[in-house]
Amino acid sequence: MHVLRDVPPHSEVKAVTEIMHGVSIVDPYRWLEEQESPSTREWIRAQTRYSRSYLDSIAIRGRIRERIRELLDVETYDSLQKVGNSYLFRKRVPLQEQPCICLREGLDGEDEVLIDPSWRGSGPYTAVKPLQVSPDGRLLLYEVKEGGERSGTFELFNIQTRQKLPDTLSRGYLRGFAFSPDSKSFYYVHEPLDSKKSHRQAVYKHVLGSDFAKDIETFFAGEDEGVRVHIVSGRQELCLLVTSWTKDTSTDIYLWRFDDREEPVPLVTHAKYFLGPILLDNGRILAITDRSAPNFRIVELRWTEGPELEFREVVPDSGSPIQNWCVVGEKLFVSYFRKLRSEIQIFDLSGRRLGEIPIDDGVTVRLLNGRQDADEILVERESFTTPIQICRHATSGRQIGVWVQRTTPFDSHRFHHARVWFRSKDGTEIPMSLVGVPSVLEKGPASDHHDRIRRLWHPNDSSVQCACRVSP
C-alpha cells in the first residue's frame, strides 16, 4: 500500500454564519465557493500537487487505467423508445467518444445512425440525446450539450428525409415541450441563457418553418424565479403544471385543448401534494399522487358538480413506494421495490390486477417511457452479475425477452450474490448484499457463515442477528 509522504495542504477556516429556517448554521469553508478568488485558486493548485504526488507514484497505474478502459469501452444502448415498428435509441460503439442517435426498423433490422455528434465538427465533448418523437413518428426532438453542461440546444430532425430542421431552440433550459396532434407545430416553455427575461414562465406555440419571433403565447404563469411550468401532452389536450416555490411549495394544474381560444381550465389549485398526470387517448386522466398515500397511489381525476375533482382510486398505496409507472395499450404497468426485490405489476385501466412481469431474484428494473399506441413495454434491467439489458414485454403475452444486452470483458458467471438481513435492537431489519464466488459465500454451515458476517460488521454486539440466502 502506498503511503503519502507529504503533509496535506492546510485548509484555512473562515467561518460564515447563516440563519436557515430559524437555525444558525456555520460554514467554515464557504470561502471556497468563490471559484475565481486568488485564495481559492491557490488552494486548488496545492490540492492538485498533493494528489499528484500520490497518484503519480503508483507503479501499476497504467495497468489500472487500461483495465478500466477495457471495462468502459464497450457497446452501450440507452434512451430507447418505440414508435410504430421502429426503435429509436442512443448507441455508442467501442472507441467512440460520444453515443449516436440511431434507428432500427423492426426487431431484426440494422442499426442506422441518424445523428452523430462528431459530424458537427465541434469537438469530442459534444453529446446528443433523443427526447421526444412526434405523434406521427416523423419528427425527433433532441438535445445537444457541450462538455457536460446543464443547459443545452434543442433541435428537430426529420426522420423520413434524414434532415435537420431549421427550427432550433437556442441554448438554455427546456422546461416543457409537446408536439401538436398534426405534428405541424409544437408548444414549449424555454429559458434561453441570453434572455433578459430568463425567469418568464410562459407556453408558446411555434409553427414549423416560421420565425420564432412570430410565436404565439398561449399561457402565462408569471416571472417569479420560484415558478416552473411543465407540459403533459395528450391526443387533443395539454395539461399545464405550474409549480411554485415562492412561499411554500404548491402546484396548479390546468387543462387546455389544442388551439382553443378559451383560457385553460383549472383542474387543481394550490395543491400541497405531488400530482403527476397522464392524459389517456380516450379523454380520461390518470395521475400518480402522494395525497393520502405516503408510498404513492394512482388515481383517476374526474369532474364533479362540486368545486373539486374526484380522486377515484385505481391502484392503491400498497405499503411499498411506486418506483415508476406507464400506460401501454390498454394496460397499466407499475413497478415497486419490496425488500430488495423488484416487481412490475400489471393492471387494466380500471385498476383490476392482471398479473405481473416475471423478474428474477436479485434483478433491478426500470420501466422505459411507454406509448399508449404501442404493443409492447420496454424495460431496463440489471443485477450484480448481469450487465444492463434492455428487454421487451408484449402487452398480449406473459414473457419478457432481451432486446439488447451489454457485453463486458468480465466473467461474471463465476460470481453469485448473497442477501443478508440484520435485525437491529429495535427490531428493524437492515438489508445488505454480498457478492463473491460461491465457494466463499456458501462455505461452512449456515450458522457459522452468518456468525462470520455478524462479527465482521458488529464485532462488539452479540445481539445482532442475521439471515442469509445465496442466489444462483
C-alpha positions in Angstrom: 0.0 0.0 0.0 1.3 3.5 -0.9 1.9 5.9 1.9 1.6 9.7 1.4 4.9 11.3 2.4 3.7 14.9 2.1 1.6 16.7 4.7 -1.9 17.6 3.3 -2.2 21.2 2.3 -3.7 23.5 5.0 -7.3 24.5 4.5 -8.0 27.8 6.2 -11.1 28.2 8.3 -13.2 31.3 7.7 -16.5 30.8 9.5 -19.6 32.2 7.8 -22.8 32.0 9.8 -26.3 32.0 8.2 -29.8 31.6 9.6 -31.7 29.0 7.7 -35.3 28.3 8.7 -34.6 29.8 12.1 -31.5 27.6 12.6 -28.0 29.1 12.9 -25.6 27.3 10.5 -21.8 27.8 10.5 -19.9 27.0 7.3 -16.1 27.1 7.8 -15.3 26.7 4.1 -17.8 29.0 2.4 -14.8 31.0 1.1 -14.0 28.1 -1.3 -17.2 28.8 -3.2 -15.6 31.9 -4.7 -14.1 29.9 -7.5 -12.0 32.6 -9.1 -10.6 34.2 -6.0 -6.8 34.1 -5.6 -7.0 32.2 -2.3 -9.4 29.5 -3.8 -7.2 29.1 -6.9 -4.1 28.6 -4.8 -5.9 26.1 -2.6 -6.9 24.1 -5.7 -3.3 24.2 -7.0 -2.0 22.9 -3.7 -4.6 20.1 -3.5 -3.7 19.1 -7.1 0.0 18.9 -6.3 -0.7 16.8 -3.2 -2.9 14.4 -5.1 -0.4 14.1 -8.0 2.4 13.3 -5.5 0.5 10.1 -4.6 -1.2 9.1 -7.9 2.0 9.5 -10.0 3.9 7.2 -7.7 1.6 4.2 -8.3 3.7 1.8 -10.4 0.7 -0.1 -11.8 -1.4 3.0 -12.5 -1.0 2.4 -16.3 -2.4 -1.1 -16.0 -5.3 0.1 -13.9 -6.1 2.7 -16.5 -6.1 0.2 -19.3 -8.3 -2.2 -17.4 -10.8 0.5 -16.7 -10.8 1.5 -20.3 -11.5 -2.1 -21.3 -14.5 -2.2 -19.0 -15.9 1.1 -20.1 -15.1 1.0 -23.8 -18.0 -1.4 -24.7 -21.1 -1.1 -26.8 -23.9 0.7 -25.0 -27.6 1.4 -25.6 -29.9 3.9 -23.8 -32.9 6.3 -24.2 -34.8 3.6 -26.1 -38.3 4.3 -27.3 -40.5 2.5 -29.9 -42.6 4.4 -32.5 -44.7 2.2 -34.7 -42.5 -0.6 -35.9 -39.3 1.4 -35.4 -36.9 1.6 -32.4 -35.2 4.9 -31.7 -32.3 4.9 -29.3 -28.8 6.2 -28.4 -25.8 3.9 -29.1 -22.1 4.0 -28.5 -19.6 1.5 -30.0 -16.1 0.8 -28.8 -13.5 3.5 -29.5 -16.3 6.1 -30.0 -16.2 9.1 -27.7 -19.9 10.0 -27.7 -23.0 7.9 -28.5 -25.0 8.5 -31.7 -28.8 8.6 -32.1 -29.8 5.5 -34.1 -32.9 3.9 -35.7 -33.8 0.3 -36.1 -36.7 -0.9 -38.3 -38.3 -3.9 -36.6 -36.7 -6.4 -34.2 -34.1 -7.7 -36.7 -33.3 -4.5 -38.6 -29.9 -2.9 -38.9 -28.9 0.0 -36.7 -28.8 3.1 -38.8 -27.1 6.3 -37.5 -29.3 9.3 -37.7 -27.3 11.8 -35.8 -23.6 11.6 -35.0 -22.3 14.4 -32.8 -18.9 14.1 -34.4 -20.5 15.3 -37.7 -20.9 18.7 -36.1 -17.2 19.4 -36.0 -17.4 20.9 -32.5 -15.0 18.6 -30.8 -15.2 15.3 -28.8 -17.3 16.6 -26.0 -20.4 17.3 -27.9 -23.3 15.0 -26.8 -26.7 14.4 -28.3 -29.8 12.8 -26.7 -33.2 11.9 -28.1 -36.1 13.5 -26.1 -39.4 13.2 -27.9 -40.9 11.8 -31.1 -43.9 13.5 -32.8 -47.3 11.6 -32.8 -46.9 10.6 -36.5 -43.3 9.3 -35.8 -41.9 11.7 -38.3 -40.1 14.3 -36.2 -37.5 13.9 -33.4 -36.7 16.5 -30.7 -33.2 16.0 -29.4 -30.8 17.9 -27.1 -27.2 19.0 -27.8 -24.8 19.6 -24.9 -21.2 20.7 -24.9 -18.8 19.4 -22.3 -21.4 18.1 -19.8 -23.0 21.4 -19.2 -26.5 21.6 -17.7 -28.0 23.8 -20.4 -28.5 22.6 -24.0 -29.6 23.5 -27.5 -32.8 21.8 -28.8 -33.1 20.8 -32.4 -35.6 18.9 -34.6 -34.8 16.2 -37.1 -37.0 14.8 -39.9 -36.7 11.0 -39.6 -38.2 10.4 -43.0 -36.0 12.8 -45.0 -33.0 12.4 -42.7 -32.6 16.1 -42.5 -32.2 18.6 -39.6 -34.9 21.3 -39.5 -34.1 25.0 -39.0 -36.5 25.2 -36.0 -33.9 25.3 -33.2 -34.4 26.5 -29.6 -31.3 28.3 -28.5 -29.0 27.3 -25.7 -30.9 27.3 -22.4 -33.4 25.2 -20.4 -36.4 23.5 -21.9 -39.0 23.3 -19.1 -41.7 21.8 -21.2 -42.4 20.6 -24.8 -45.3 19.0 -26.7 -45.9 18.3 -30.4 -49.3 19.3 -31.8 -51.6 16.4 -32.9 -50.8 17.1 -36.6 -47.1 17.4 -35.9 -47.0 20.7 -37.8 -46.3 22.8 -34.7 -45.1 22.4 -31.2 -45.7 24.0 -27.7 -42.8 24.8 -25.5 -41.5 26.5 -22.3 -38.0 27.7 -22.9 -35.5 29.8 -20.9 -32.7 31.0 -23.2 -29.4 31.7 -21.4 -29.1 35.1 -23.2 -32.6 36.2 -22.4 -33.2 39.4 -20.4 -36.4 37.7 -19.1 -34.9 34.4 -18.1 -37.5 33.7 -15.4 -40.5 34.4 -17.6 -42.6 31.2 -17.5 -44.9 31.0 -20.5 -46.1 28.4 -23.0 -45.6 29.4 -26.7 -46.8 27.8 -29.9 -44.3 27.6 -32.8 -45.4 26.7 -36.3 -42.6 24.7 -38.1 -40.8 26.7 -40.7 -41.8 30.1 -39.2 -39.8 32.7 -37.4 -39.6 32.3 -33.6 -40.4 36.0 -33.3 -43.9 35.2 -34.5 -44.6 32.5 -31.9 -47.9 32.9 -30.0 -48.0 33.0 -26.2 -50.8 30.6 -25.2 -50.3 30.6 -21.4 -48.5 32.9 -19.0 -47.6 31.7 -15.4 -45.5 34.6 -14.2 -42.0 35.9 -14.0 -41.0 34.8 -10.5 -37.8 32.8 -10.1 -39.6 30.3 -8.0 -42.2 29.3 -10.6 -41.9 26.5 -13.2 -44.3 25.3 -15.9 -44.3 21.7 -17.2 -46.3 20.3 -20.1 -48.0 17.0 -20.3 -49.4 16.2 -23.8 -52.5 14.2 -24.8 -54.1 13.5 -28.1 -56.3 16.5 -28.0 -55.3 18.4 -24.9 -52.4 19.8 -22.9 -52.0 19.5 -19.2 -50.1 22.5 -17.8 -48.5 22.0 -14.3 -47.5 25.2 -12.6 -45.3 24.6 -9.5 -44.4 27.5 -7.2 -41.7 27.7 -4.5 -42.2 31.3 -3.7 -43.6 30.9 -0.2 -44.4 27.2 0.2 -44.4 24.5 -2.5 -47.8 24.3 -4.3 -49.0 23.2 -7.7 -51.7 24.4 -10.0 -52.9 22.2 -12.9 -54.7 23.4 -16.0 -56.3 21.6 -18.9 -56.3 23.2 -22.3 -57.5 21.9 -25.7 -55.1 22.4 -28.6 -55.8 25.7 -30.5 -58.7 26.5 -28.1 -59.3 30.3 -27.9 -60.6 29.9 -24.3 -58.4 30.2 -21.3 -57.1 26.9 -19.8 -59.5 25.3 -17.3 -58.0 24.9 -13.8 -58.2 21.3 -12.6 -56.3 21.6 -9.3 -55.3 24.8 -7.5 -52.8 25.3 -4.7 -52.1 21.6 -4.2 -49.7 20.8 -1.4 -49.2 17.3 -2.6 -47.5 15.7 -5.6 -49.6 15.0 -8.6 -48.2 13.7 -11.9 -50.9 13.2 -14.6 -51.1 11.2 -17.8 -53.8 12.1 -20.4 -55.2 9.0 -21.9 -56.3 8.9 -25.6 -59.9 8.3 -24.6 -60.1 11.5 -22.6 -59.5 10.0 -19.1 -56.9 11.5 -16.8 -54.8 9.2 -14.6 -52.3 10.5 -12.1 -49.8 9.4 -9.5 -50.1 11.2 -6.2 -48.9 11.1 -2.6 -52.2 12.7 -1.4 -53.4 10.4 1.4 -50.7 7.9 0.2 -47.1 8.3 1.5 -46.0 5.5 -0.8 -48.0 6.9 -3.8 -51.1 5.6 -5.4 -52.6 6.0 -8.9 -55.9 7.8 -9.2 -58.3 8.9 -11.9 -59.2 12.6 -11.9 -62.9 13.0 -12.6 -65.1 16.1 -13.0 -67.8 16.6 -10.4 -70.6 19.1 -9.9 -68.7 20.4 -6.9 -65.7 22.8 -6.8 -63.1 19.9 -6.5 -62.2 17.0 -8.7 -63.0 13.4 -7.6 -59.9 11.3 -6.9 -61.1 7.9 -7.8 -58.5 5.3 -6.7 -57.2 3.0 -9.4 -54.1 1.5 -7.8 -54.0 1.9 -4.0 -51.0 2.6 -1.8 -49.5 -0.9 -1.2 -47.1 -0.1 1.6 -44.1 -0.1 -0.8 -43.2 3.1 -2.9 -44.1 3.1 -6.5 -40.9 3.5 -8.5 -42.4 4.4 -11.8 -45.4 3.6 -14.0 -46.7 3.9 -17.5 -49.7 3.1 -19.8 -49.1 1.0 -22.8 -52.1 -0.1 -24.9 -55.0 -0.8 -22.5 -52.8 -1.8 -19.6 -51.2 0.0 -16.7 -47.7 -1.1 -15.6 -46.5 -0.2 -12.1 -43.0 -1.1 -10.7 -42.2 -1.5 -7.0 -39.1 -2.3 -4.9 -40.1 -4.5 -1.9 -37.4 -5.9 0.4 -34.6 -5.7 -2.2 -36.8 -7.2 -4.9 -38.1 -5.6 -8.0 -41.7 -6.1 -9.1 -43.7 -5.0 -12.1 -47.5 -5.4 -11.6 -49.9 -5.2 -14.5 -53.4 -3.7 -14.2 -56.2 -2.8 -16.6 -57.2 0.8 -16.8 -59.9 0.4 -14.1 -57.3 -0.9 -11.6 -58.0 -4.7 -11.8 -54.8 -6.6 -11.3 -54.0 -8.8 -14.3 -50.7 -10.3 -13.2 -47.0 -9.3 -13.2 -43.9 -9.4 -15.4 -41.6 -12.2 -14.2 -38.4 -10.8 -12.7 -35.5 -13.0 -11.4 -34.4 -12.6 -7.8 -31.6 -10.0 -7.4 -32.5 -8.2 -10.6 -33.5 -4.5 -10.5 -35.6 -3.0 -13.3 -36.6 0.4 -14.7 -39.6 1.0 -16.9 -38.8 3.0 -20.0 -41.2 5.5 -21.3 -44.1 3.7 -22.9 -46.5 5.0 -25.6 -50.2 4.3 -25.4 -50.4 3.3 -29.0 -47.6 0.7 -28.6 -48.0 -3.1 -28.3 -45.0 -3.7 -26.0 -43.4 -2.2 -23.0 -39.6 -1.7 -22.8 -37.8 -2.5 -19.5 -34.2 -1.9 -18.5 -32.8 -4.5 -16.0 -29.5 -5.4 -14.4 -28.1 -7.3 -11.4 -24.8 -7.6 -9.6 -23.7 -10.3 -12.0 -25.6 -9.3 -15.2 -24.8 -6.2 -17.2 -27.5 -3.8 -18.3 -30.1 -5.4 -20.5 -33.0 -3.7 -22.4 -35.9 -6.1 -22.6 -39.3 -6.0 -24.3 -42.6 -7.4 -23.0 -45.5 -7.8 -25.4 -48.8 -6.5 -23.8 -50.6 -9.6 -25.1 -48.1 -12.1 -23.5 -46.5 -13.0 -20.2 -42.9 -13.5 -21.1 -40.1 -10.9 -21.3 -37.4 -11.1 -23.9 -34.0 -9.4 -24.3 -33.8 -6.7 -26.9 -30.1 -6.0 -26.4 -27.6 -6.8 -23.7 -24.4 -5.0 -22.9 -21.3 -7.3 -23.1 -18.3 -6.6 -20.9 -14.8 -8.3 -20.8 -15.6 -9.8 -17.4 -16.6 -13.3 -16.5 -19.5 -12.6 -14.1 -20.7 -16.2 -14.2 -18.1 -17.1 -11.6 -19.8 -14.8 -9.1 -23.0 -15.1 -7.1 -24.6 -12.8 -4.5 -26.0 -13.3 -1.1 -28.7 -11.3 0.6 -28.2 -10.7 4.3 -30.7 -9.2 6.8 -29.6 -7.8 10.1 -32.1 -7.3 12.8 -31.3 -4.2 14.9 -32.1 -3.8 18.6 -35.4 -2.1 17.9 -36.4 -5.0 15.6 -35.8 -3.1 12.3 -34.5 -5.4 9.5 -31.4 -3.9 7.7 -30.5 -5.4 4.3 -27.1 -5.9 2.8 -25.9 -7.7 -0.3 -22.6 -9.6 -0.6 -21.1 -10.5 -3.9 -18.4 -13.2 -4.4 -17.5 -16.7 -5.6 -20.0 -19.3 -4.4 -17.2 -21.3 -2.6 -16.8 -18.3 -0.2 -20.4 -17.3 0.1 -21.6 -20.9 0.8 -18.5 -22.1 2.8 -19.3 -23.9 6.1 -22.6 -24.4 8.0 -25.1 -21.6 7.6 -24.9 -20.6 11.2 -21.1 -20.2 11.0 -21.5 -18.2 7.8 -24.0 -15.9 9.5 -21.8 -15.5 12.6 -18.8 -14.6 10.5 -20.8 -11.8 8.8 -22.1 -10.6 12.2 -18.6 -10.4 13.7 -17.3 -8.7 10.6 -19.8 -5.8 10.8 -20.7 -5.8 14.5 -17.6 -7.3 16.4 -18.8 -5.9 19.8 -22.5 -6.5 19.6 -23.7 -10.1 20.0 -27.4 -9.0 19.9 -27.3 -8.5 16.1 -29.0 -11.4 14.2 -28.8 -12.1 10.6 -30.2 -14.4 7.9 -28.6 -15.2 4.6 -29.8 -16.6 1.3 -27.5 -17.2 -1.7 -29.0 -16.5 -5.1 -27.8 -18.7 -8.0 
